[in-house]
Amino acid sequence: MELRLLKYFLAIAREQNISKAAIFLNTTQPNLSRQMQMLEDEIGKPLFIRNNKKMLLTETGILLRKRAEEIIALTEQTTQELKNLDYEEIIGQINIGAGESQSLAIISHTIKQIQTIYPKIIFNFYTGDTNEIAHKLDAGLIDFGILIEPYDLEKYNHIALPRLDNWGILMHKDMSLATKEQIKVEDLWDVPLLISRHSNDNNFITNWLGKNFSELNVVATYNLIFNAALMVKDKIGYALTLEDLYNTNGTNLLFKPITPHLTSKLHIAWKKYAILTKPAQLFLEYFDKNLK
């Protein structure tokens, strides 16, 4: 499967029109049509549904788009890393994936230190939940992933970040639990809940709450707190989240911890046996100094 064909395929998937894709790729429509026919013949399944001058992806096409984006990104990243080997000074890119946490302050501080001395090192940040970050780490698309417990770290090298993050609920000030001085896990058994998709891995949250997932009133799941906060503003439910992720100052929202307390630790992880680039090695050196 040629990279050229994958790039052609991604252009059509993005434009949803073969004529527009041909213009973008500086080629002809007949040539592009032939190339896509070759790709479909190689795969053995159709990639597009032709409908009202739009080319929509089939289920096979959706899967190929995801993989093609990863392949192209990894190829470009590798090419750039090989070129950077020719330079005596340390230059290049460091790709980091992370969720949302105040614990990342040490990461930000490390980046500031490095860029002060090595301004030609560029940091690329990808935000997502732990499962998404781990997938990118496994695929080689990022150098480091910030993974929040609970997560199986056996296949990674990892270092724990110094701060523990506290779990609690983000709520609207007009909601019933906002008036309680202390919120217990039993108070959450019947109220509408918004739960992050990763948080209940290995029954982490449900074991804490003492209820099975099916017994709770989960009205929505989320992967980033900003979207959950929008639903909380509309009083859709209470969002189970980490403390200090959402700035409630000047809003009608507030955060309260829950008894018994539940905390999570974050780890910076990288693939075992991976050969790190010079910028990535430098990042680990500075991070380790800051940690000590």
Secondary structure by P-SEA (a helix, b strand, c coil): ccaaaaaaaaaaaaaccaaaaaaaacccaaaaaaaaaaaaaaaccccccccccbbbbcaaaaaaaaaaaaaaaaaaaaaaaaaacccccbbbbbbbbbcccccaaaaaaaaaaaaaccccbbbbbbbccaaaaaaaaaacccccccccccccccccccccccbbbbbbbbbccccccccccccccccccccbbbbbccccccaaaaaaacccccccccccccccaaaaaaaaaaccccccccccccccccccbbbbbcccbbbbbbbbcccccccccaaaaaaaaaaaaaac
